[in-house]
Amino acid sequence: MFETAARAAVGAQPAPAVPSCSGWRVTDLVLHLGTVHRAVARVIGERLQELPPTGDLVWLEVPGECASWLPPAGVPAGAALPAALVGWFAAGAAALRALFAAASPDEAVWSWSADHTVGFWQRMQAIEAAVHR
């Protein structure tokens, strides 16, 4: 659903506003969710047991000029939503979905909560999607 809505917004100048996220446009939200998906995928995929390093963000593989927009608040005012960014989002969402399907919910991984399991991240991503829907 979100991907479909994002694809419909590609090229709009500026990208449509996100009423539930004051000051954000769809471009900000696509970048935010894509970044979160990749961070969680890294935790799950690498079975990390501690907070991942936060310095260099090259591993996020944000396409082209969009890499300079991190964190999402860095998206230039009036910017259109690039199709490449939506493709990047879709690839990250698919990768995370595959990792969740392959992992046991009770498998131990890092989290910021007292619950250090893959299941925690599955629930948090469902909440994240609902909040930004």
Secondary structure, DSSP 8 states (H G I E B T S, - for coil): -HHHHHHHHBT-SS--B-TTSTT-BHHHHHHHHHHHHHHHHHHHHTT-SS----S--GGG---GGGGGGTTGGGS-TT--B-HHHHHHHHHHHHHHHHHHHHS-TT-B---SSS--BHHHHHHHHHHHHHHH-
